[in-house]
Amino acid sequence: SGTASIVAESAFRFGRPVIVTAVGTLADGIEHAGLGRVVPPEDVPALAAAITALSDPGALARAAEAAEARPDEEEARWASYVDVLRQSGAAT
């Protein structure tokens, strides 16, 4: 849901990993980018393993680094918008 993506975005801004279920698009890129773990829905052992793994100080540090390196999507959207305006001549 949109609410979940807002919570995830807040976690990234504070350098915290997230644990999400493999449902919808929220999980796309989470593990690959080092931003957390993706678990199957209703899989309690997988959830427990993800919590344990992300409780490790090293894992928290890596997630914080990944979140820091993650591009600011809001900034990227505005940059793209400005580029379109410049190309159209509207920003002169």
N, C-alpha and C positions, 0 to 999 in steps of 0.2 A: 504494500500500500504506500501511498504518498507519505504517510506518517512515518513508516519504517525508514524510508530513504532520508527523511529529515533527521531522524535520530542517528542514523549511520553517518550522515554528513557532519553532525555535531561531534560524534565520537572521533572522526578523522581530524577535525580541526583541533581537538585537544590531544591528538596523538594516541588515541586509545583504539585497540582492536575491537572488532565486532564479531559476533557469532550470529550467522543467519541460516535460515533453512534454504534448501535447494528448491525453492518455489519462486516462480516469477523471475524478474530480471535483476532483483537486488543482489543476488549472489554472483552475477557476472563480474569477473575480475577481482573479487575479494581476495581469494587465496593466491591467485597469480600475482597480484600486486603486493602481497604480504600484509594486507590490511586486516586479516582475521581468518576465521574458519567458516566453512560451509558444512552443514550437517543435514542428513536426510530428515524430513518431517517425522515427528513422533519417535525418533530414535534416541532414547534416553542414554544408552551407553555411548553413542557418538557425541551427544551433547556433553556428557561428563568428561569424555576424553578431550574435547575442545576446550572446556573450562580449565582442565588440568594443564593442558599444553600452553594456554595463553596466560596462566598464572605464573609461569616461569619468568623471572626478571629479564632474562635474555630475550624471550619472545616479546615481552612488553617493549623493550628497547628497540627491537627490530620493527615492530609495528609502528612505533613512534617515528622512526626514521622513514619508513615507507609513507606514512601519512604526511610527513614534512616534505617529502620529495614529490608528492602527488600534486599535479597542477591544480590550480584554483579554477574550477569549472565556471564559476560565476564570472571571474575575470576573463576567461577565455571566450565566453559568450559575448561579453561587451566588446572585446577586441575584434571579434568576428563581425559584430554589428557595425562597429566604426569602420572597418575595412570595406564593407558593403556600401556604406554611405560615402566614403571617399571615392570608391570606384564609380559611383553613380554621379558624383559631382555635387551631391547634396551637402557635404561637409565643408565646402569652401566658403 
